[in-house]
């Protein structure tokens, strides 16, 4: 064994923490090495000094005081617990958590319902109110929801949307997507607003007065969104009857 | 409550508590402790009081060595017994109660040390003023008592230079006389790690003591 290795083992040796074979080797080394023997003695002295570290005797009064504090604290905590048990005999923290969570969810749902009803009150009059809360009014004076119209034969429905039949003709306007009616109008696939380019006077005249000089019938559809301040209005010229439609 | 019986049982427990056997072996001395634990679990505070009486000196001693002053040691002991009562239902009666108790004590001491900041300046005068050392009873032992008190203060300072884990390991191994395996069990470590911590701690304490002796000699020469 080398001295460097012995120096590392001496701290364990003085406390009896070496395995017997290692301790024997170390003792053998110490008989022939004065320097390591000196180091071992120093560690032994330090170890004796440390193990002589007696704890001061704590007087009985302070120990009794400590015990009394512990017991009174326990009693205080148990009293608090028993008060809760008296108030709620079948006190179960999990049950309480579940009930309070359910109550919170119910209150939140109720609040949301009340809030929605307040901001979107039903509108009496000519507006048509769909089942999704989208009031629709047309220029032909018909009333009722789109769904009602479909059922009563005022309009025809297709798989992709609702077609309204125009008065006095068998033409139909472009389909209104069904999903727009079912999602409350909030995520209605709105087409981007049409920006009317600045037109010259002649162009305007041409658009207002078509070649056939007949007043063009316009279809007006109004959709009332959940926000009372926002109303979507469609104005579209009625399409000319085609052969397929007239047939 | 028959206090004679309590004292008798406390003495028995205190004696048994000092017996050091591997934690894995069944401990016959656990039975009176287990009986007290079972009673305390049902809310019998007198049984828990007996448990405290049986272990208070040991707990407060470990806390004093870990923290370096009596006030903190008493606070730690108080908190330790409160935690013991709180978690009494979680104690496995097949385990060694003392080991479980010491683990809680060490944890409480670590928490308290962190709460109050690391350095524990141990001043002999401050300790004396606080009444932490037994005052000499007669003029004959005045000198020896003062020397003991000084020694204690110096050793407490030496322990304060160690890391938390080293201090816990050296206190339990060298000052409480537990085996390396028991210390490892209490600290949730391995015997190899504990040996390494003990070796390092003994070397640091020797260095501290050498410096202190050197300084004392220099002061005397002046």
Interface residues (C-beta under 8 A of the other chain):
Chain A: X8 X11 X12 X14 X15 X17 X42 X43 X46 X47 X49 X50 X51 X52 X53 X54 X55 X56 X57 X58 X62 X63 X66 X67 X69 X70 X71 X73 X74 X75 X78
Chain B: X43 X45 X48 X49 X52 X53 X56 X57 X60 X61 X64 X65 X70 X74 X77 X78 X81 X82 X85 X132 X133 X134 X148 X149 X151 X152 X155 X156 X158 X170 X173 X174 X175 X180 X195 X198 X199 X200 X202 X203 X205 X206 X209 X210
